[in-house]
């Protein structure tokens, strides 16, 4: 997918109580629902990292969701930066 003004490619690092609360599975569902490509994974420091690519509106909606997370999560902070990869579909990676 080429990056255009209507598309965004972001890398997120989500801090807080975000592991063991179905964060990755819930983000997978949301990404599929919104048509966002990329991946999500747990990191050894207790954060969750995700790369999200899609239309600006869809990526903005997924970023807004990441600030809340699933019901059992307690998101304290979301670090957001650019990403340059190419992805099709959305998956959970190790």
C-alpha positions as CSV (number, residue, x, y, z in Angstrom):
1,X,0.0,0.0,0.0
2,X,1.5,3.3,-1.0
3,X,1.4,6.0,1.7
4,X,-0.8,8.9,0.5
5,X,-2.3,11.8,2.4
6,X,-5.4,9.6,3.0
7,X,-3.3,6.7,4.4
8,X,-1.3,6.3,7.6
9,X,1.4,3.9,8.8
10,X,2.1,4.0,12.5
11,X,4.0,2.0,15.1
12,X,2.4,2.0,18.6
13,X,3.7,0.9,22.0
14,X,1.0,0.6,24.5
15,X,1.9,0.8,28.2
16,X,-0.1,-0.2,31.3
17,X,-2.0,-3.4,32.2
18,X,-2.1,-4.7,28.6
19,X,-0.8,-8.2,28.8
20,X,-3.0,-11.1,30.0
21,X,-6.2,-9.1,29.3
22,X,-6.9,-10.2,25.6
23,X,-5.4,-7.0,24.2
24,X,-3.8,-8.6,21.2
25,X,-6.9,-10.7,20.3
26,X,-9.1,-7.7,20.8
27,X,-6.9,-5.5,18.6
28,X,-6.9,-8.2,15.9
29,X,-10.7,-8.1,15.9
30,X,-10.8,-4.3,15.8
31,X,-8.2,-4.1,13.0
32,X,-10.2,-6.7,10.9
33,X,-13.4,-4.7,11.6
34,X,-11.8,-1.5,10.5
35,X,-9.8,-2.9,7.6
36,X,-6.4,-2.0,9.0
37,X,-3.3,-4.0,8.1
38,X,-0.3,-4.8,10.3
39,X,0.5,-6.8,13.4
40,X,0.5,-6.8,17.2
41,X,2.7,-8.5,19.8
42,X,3.6,-8.7,23.4
43,X,7.0,-7.3,24.4
44,X,9.2,-8.7,27.2
45,X,9.0,-5.3,29.1
46,X,5.2,-5.8,29.6
47,X,4.1,-3.5,26.8
48,X,2.2,-4.3,23.6
49,X,3.6,-3.2,20.3
50,X,1.6,-2.8,17.1
51,X,2.1,-1.6,13.6
52,X,-1.1,-0.3,11.9
53,X,-1.5,0.7,8.2
54,X,-4.7,1.9,6.5
55,X,-6.8,4.8,5.7
56,X,-6.4,7.8,8.0
57,X,-9.9,7.4,9.4
58,X,-9.4,3.6,10.1
59,X,-6.0,4.1,11.7
60,X,-7.2,7.0,13.8
61,X,-10.1,4.8,15.0
62,X,-7.8,1.9,15.9
63,X,-5.4,4.3,17.7
64,X,-8.3,5.7,19.7
65,X,-9.3,2.1,20.6
66,X,-5.7,1.4,21.6
67,X,-5.9,4.2,24.2
68,X,-8.8,2.3,25.8
69,X,-8.1,-1.3,25.0
70,X,-10.4,-4.2,25.9
71,X,-12.5,-4.2,29.1
72,X,-9.9,-5.7,31.4
73,X,-7.0,-3.5,30.2
74,X,-5.7,-0.4,31.9
75,X,-3.9,1.7,29.3
76,X,-1.6,4.3,30.8
77,X,0.2,5.6,27.7
78,X,0.4,5.0,23.9
79,X,3.7,6.0,22.2
80,X,3.1,6.7,18.5
81,X,5.7,6.9,15.8
82,X,6.0,6.4,12.0
83,X,6.3,3.0,10.3
84,X,7.5,2.2,6.7
85,X,6.8,-1.5,6.3
86,X,4.3,-3.1,3.9
87,X,1.6,-5.4,5.3
88,X,-1.5,-7.2,4.1
89,X,-4.0,-8.4,6.6
90,X,-3.5,-8.1,10.4
91,X,-2.0,-10.8,12.6
92,X,-0.7,-11.5,16.1
93,X,3.1,-12.2,15.9
94,X,5.4,-13.7,18.5
